[in-house]
Amino acid sequence: MTDHTGQYPIRHEPDARRFVVVVDGHECELVYRLAGGVMKIVHTGVPSAVGGRGIAGELVRAAYDAARAQGWKVIPACSYAAVWVERHPEYADLAG
């Protein structure tokens, strides 16, 4: 299911608990755990071959947008996601 309207067609795969996009043949992903209405972002991975394009940021934004739509709180356990949310205070209300 593609549900993010950014630059990249990010798919949310809820059964696999991840968001994924393929860019220039390279799979990029954000992995999370879900328990008690709290999404815990545990990994954001973008291969260096496609790094520096803002892909990780779009993955994190897609995750936060999905969490907001579902009424979930978010714990950014992944270091990238933690820094990202500090730079995007408009998502502070989702802090779990």
C-alpha positions in Angstrom: 0.0 0.0 0.0 1.4 3.4 -1.0 0.2 6.0 1.4 2.8 8.7 1.5 2.7 11.6 -0.9 6.3 12.8 -0.7 9.0 12.6 -3.4 9.3 8.8 -3.1 6.5 6.2 -3.3 6.8 4.8 0.2 4.8 1.6 1.0 3.6 0.8 4.5 3.7 -3.0 5.1 1.9 -3.3 8.4 2.2 -7.0 8.6 6.0 -6.7 8.3 6.0 -3.7 10.6 7.9 -1.5 8.2 7.9 1.3 5.6 9.8 0.6 2.4 10.8 2.3 -0.8 13.0 1.1 -3.6 15.2 3.9 -5.1 17.5 3.1 -8.1 17.2 -0.6 -7.3 18.1 -0.2 -3.6 15.7 -1.0 -0.9 15.4 1.5 1.9 13.4 0.8 5.0 12.1 1.9 8.4 11.3 -0.9 10.8 9.1 -0.5 13.9 7.5 -2.4 16.7 3.9 -1.8 17.7 2.4 -2.5 21.2 -0.4 -0.9 23.1 -0.9 1.9 20.6 2.8 2.9 20.6 5.0 2.7 17.5 8.6 2.2 18.4 10.9 3.0 15.5 13.9 0.7 15.8 15.7 1.0 12.5 16.0 3.3 9.5 18.2 2.0 6.7 19.2 3.7 3.5 22.1 2.2 1.4 25.0 4.6 0.9 24.5 4.3 -2.9 21.3 6.3 -2.5 22.1 8.2 0.6 21.9 12.0 0.9 18.6 12.3 -1.0 16.3 12.8 2.0 15.0 9.2 1.8 15.4 8.4 5.5 13.6 11.6 6.4 10.7 10.7 4.2 10.5 7.3 5.7 10.4 8.8 9.2 7.7 11.3 8.1 5.6 8.5 6.6 5.8 6.6 9.8 4.8 9.6 11.9 2.0 10.4 9.6 0.7 6.9 9.8 1.0 6.9 13.5 -1.0 10.1 13.7 -3.7 8.7 11.4 -4.0 5.6 13.6 -3.9 7.6 16.9 -0.7 6.0 18.0 2.1 7.5 20.0 5.7 7.2 18.7 9.0 6.3 20.4 12.0 7.1 18.1 14.4 4.5 19.4 16.5 4.7 16.2 19.0 7.5 16.4 18.1 9.0 13.0 14.4 9.1 13.9 15.2 10.7 17.3 17.2 13.5 15.6 14.6 13.9 12.9 11.7 14.5 15.4 13.8 17.0 17.3 14.0 19.0 14.0 10.2 18.6 13.3 8.4 19.9 16.4 5.1 19.6 14.5 5.2 15.9 15.5 6.1 16.5 19.2 2.5 15.7 20.2 3.0 12.1 19.2 5.8 11.5 21.7 5.2 8.2 23.5 
